[in-house]
Amino acid sequence: MSDSMRPVSSGDNPVPISLLTAIQVGKRLSFSLRTVRRYDSAGMLPAPVRIGGAVRWPSDEIDAWIKAGCPRRVEWEQIKQTRGTKGGRN
């Protein structure tokens, strides 16, 4: 199992959650690492998950965010609340 895959208990069936590094998010968006960090600081990306010193983004949330048109973080949080889902996941 890679570092980006962690089993999450969903009843009896573990569900793998893929977490992306800033570099991987940048590749998905065709951005440099510096641009990802700048956009994150400016609130233009979904909020990352922080695990110790590591910063990661759930891949399914990045996918949903892209499908929603890449709104700013504040708008994205409102969209997630409206959908009643965590991370924009259905």
N, C-alpha and C positions, 0 to 999 in steps of 0.2 A: 504494500500500500504506500503510495507516495505521500509526501508531506502535505500536499494540497487536498488529499482525500481523507475524510474523517467519518467514521460511522456515527450516525445519530440514531438513537433509539426511537422507533416509531412503533410502539407495541412490541411485538416479537420480532419484527423485521427491521434490521438496521438499514438506514437509507444513507448512501454516501452523499456527502455535501462537498462540492468542489470549491475551494477557496483560491482566489487569484492574487498574485503579487501585483505590485504597481507596474512592474515590467510587463506582466501578462495582460493587465488591463490596457496598458499602452499599445500593445500589439493588436488587441481587439479593436481599438479605436484609431489605430495608425497615428499614435501620439508618442512623443519621446517620454522617457521617465521624468524628465524635468517638467514637461507639460502636465503629466498626470499629477505630480505633486503640487504644481501651481493651481490646477483646477480643483483639486481636493481642498487645498487651503482656502480657495475662494468660494467653496460651497457649490461648485458646479458639477460634482459627481455625487453619487449616493454615498452616504456615510459608511466608512469602512468598519470592519470588525478589528478591534485591537486585542491582541493576545500577547501579553507581556510587551516586548518592544516591537513585535511584528504587526504589520498593517496588512490586512487582507480584505478582499471583497468577495462575497458569495457570487459565483458565476451566474446562477439563475437570476439573481437580482440585477446584475449588470445587463443580462439579456433582456429582462423585462423593462428596465430603464431605457434601453436603446429602442425597444418597440414602442415605448411611450413618447418617443421623440427627444430624449435626453434633456428632460427639464432640470432646472436648478434643484439643489438638494431640498430646499424648503417646499417647493412645489411637489417634488417626488414624495416627500413624507406625507403631504396632503392626499396625493393620489393613492398611496398605500392605505391610508386611513379610510378613504372613501370606498376602496375595494374591500376593506375589512380583512386584508391579508397581510402577513408579515413578509417584508422583502419584496412585495409586488408579486409574490407567487400565488398561483391559483390552485 
